[in-house]
Structure formats: structure tokens, C-alpha cells
Amino acid sequence: FPDITLELDLSARRVDLLRLAQSGKRMLVFVSHPWGGGIRRYMHDLAALAAARCEVLYLEPAVGNTVKLSWPRAEESFALYFTLPGELPLLAETLRTIGVDRLHFQHVHLQPRAILELPAVAGIPYDCTLHDYYAICPQYHLVTEDGRYCGEPGPAGCAACLARRPGQWGLDIADWRAAFGRLLRA
């Protein structure tokens, strides 16, 4: 039975991809973290506002360096998984094949670092919504360990903070800001 189940699942995914490619609507992908909260509410609200003209897919972290591309409609079970950076070209090809018009970065928390390369590899234009300070600080909220505003202490202070509380991807503050500087400039 496992072989039959796998074949049925693969067939269902192919049908889903075909349905998406032939939907006749603009195709958007929201890149974000996997949690609820304000960002997720914003994404749901934006998807609802655009529903008449656009299909919206979510690209969020799954486990480790694996991301999940899903169709967040209640009646849909579509989900594909890609391990980055190795399957970044396959993810980019999948997005182009289904006709994704635009990526919209909401957040990168828990995403593999290679997610920043997706627009260039896929050749798809993108937008970024800055819900917090993730583009300038791997702590996201400019707060110290005790929850107080850090005062934006400069590179040495940021390095000291990151030594105590390492940020995502293990980048120092200069490399973090350079990576997001490239993303935001493009």
C-alpha cells in the first residue's frame, strides 16, 4: 500500500500544480515564519483583500532547513517541501512553473538563510514588509535580555549582545545588515 499512497499523493500534487498554473489569477507567495500573531493576521487579511484577483501561497519554515510551500485555503491540502540551499533551484523552478508573479517577504524567522537568494534564483520580483526590525537586528525588536530597548549601541554593543544571544544564521551584525541591505536594495 505505501507505493500506491505515494503515487496518489504525487498525482494529487501534480493536479494541484496544474490547477494553480491555470487559475487565471495572479500568483503571490508570502514568505514568513510559521507562527500566528500579528504577521499571520496581516497575511490572512492581505490574502482576503486580494482574493478576487490573486491566489496566495505561503512559504514558511518546516523543520531545519526545509521550507513548506502551501496553499492556505481551508479546502486545499496542497503542500510541497524543499530543503535549502540544495533544492533552491527546484523551488525556483516550481514557482516559475506555476506562474508566480511576485514574492512578498513578511519575515524570515526560522527560514534558512538561502531564502534571501530566492528572488534572484527564481527571477521573480518581490516586496518586503518590515513588521519589526529584522532587517537591522537579528533580535528583531531592539531589546536586551531583560526586554528593555537596547539603545542601538553601535557595532561593538551589537557584537556584545550577539555574543550573549546569537542570532539566526550565526552572522555578526555587519554581515546580517549587509545581507538584508542587498535584499532591500534590490
Secondary structure as GFF3:
##gff-version 3
##sequence-region A 1 186
A	DSSP	alpha_helix	2	21	.	.	.	ID=ss1
A	DSSP	beta_strand	26	31	.	.	.	ID=ss2
A	DSSP	alpha_helix	38	50	.	.	.	ID=ss3
A	DSSP	beta_strand	54	61	.	.	.	ID=ss4
A	DSSP	beta_strand	66	70	.	.	.	ID=ss5
A	DSSP	beta_strand	79	83	.	.	.	ID=ss6
A	DSSP	alpha_helix	88	97	.	.	.	ID=ss7
A	DSSP	beta_strand	100	105	.	.	.	ID=ss8
A	DSSP	three_ten_helix	113	117	.	.	.	ID=ss9
A	DSSP	alpha_helix	118	122	.	.	.	ID=ss10
A	DSSP	beta_strand	126	128	.	.	.	ID=ss11
A	DSSP	alpha_helix	155	164	.	.	.	ID=ss12
A	DSSP	three_ten_helix	168	170	.	.	.	ID=ss13
A	DSSP	alpha_helix	173	185	.	.	.	ID=ss14
###
